[in-house]
Amino acid sequence: MPLPLPEAARALLNKPAAHALVVTTNKDGSPHATLVWVEERDGAVTFNTATGRRKWFNMRRNPHILVSVQDPDAPRTYAVFEGDAVMSEEGANDQINRLSKKYTGRESYGGFNDRERRVSVRLDLSRITGMGPWIVK
């Protein structure tokens, strides 16, 4: 059962300027880091990607990932969320449009193309580390 997401972490994830760094594992074991738009949705850390992207391949092979989010208002405050990625195409187009509105102010995402499908990623949270009020000592 995933850990619950503390309210302070939810607030961080929903800040308009809070981007996330997603770290997956490449086939050779090396880390792969990607900057993504992120949000809290239904009590979980969520972000969006597309089929065919490196992180998509990596999460299919090994779903264990890290998602690091730095507070844009307090740069020494950050959360590192660890857990397993659960991917779904259901609702993914709506999610990327919602994230586009949050990060760019545009109602719809301008990067849709015929070569890929959007994928929503939810993190089944197993651990939170970092520096901030979400850390339980």
C-alpha positions, -999 to +999 in steps of 0.1 A: +000+000+000+014+034-010+023+060+016-001+089+020+011+122+006+014+148+034-005+181+029+027+201+028+039+179-001+006+183-019+010+221-016+045+219-030+035+198-060+007+222-068+028+254-068+027+269-103+065+271-107+074+238-091+090+215-117+101+180-110+132+160-119+123+124-126+151+098-123+147+064-140+172+037-146+186+030-180+191-005-193+228-004-184+220+007-148+229+043-152+205+070-141+184+090-166+170+124-153+143+144-170+126+177-161+088+173-161+056+192-152+042+177-121+010+178-100-007+162-070-038+144-082-061+123-059-034+123-032-006+111-054+025+125-072+016+125-109+033+137-142+029+131-179+051+116-206+046+100-240+052+066-255+086+061-270+104+085-247+134+072-228+117+075-194+087+056-207+109+027-218+128+028-185+096+028-164+082-001-184+113-022-176+119-010-141+091+011-125+111+021-094+118+059-098+126+091-079+108+124-084+125+154-069+107+187-065+124+219-053+103+247-037+105+277-061+099+300-032+126+284-009+153+268-030+169+249+000+135+232+006+129+201-015+111+168-015+124+135-030+095+111-037+105+074-042+082+046-054+069+027-083+055+043-114+020+033-126+014+043-162-019+047-179-031+063-212-065+069-196-070+106-189-034+114-201-045+140-228-066+158-202-037+157-177-012+172-202-037+200-211-042+207-173-004+208-168+000+231-199-025+255-182-006+254-149+029+259-164+022+280-196-012+295-191-024+279-224-056+259-223-042+230-244-008+214-249+009+223-281+031+193-285+007+166-296+019+145-325+008+114-344+039+094-335+032+090-298+005+087-272+003+106-240+008+087-207-001+097-172+022+085-145+012+081-109+038+073-082+029+046-057+049+063-029+072+042-007+094+070+008+098+107+011+131+124+018+145+159+013+143+190+034+109+204+044+078+199+065+070+166+048+099+149+066+088+130+097+116+127+123 
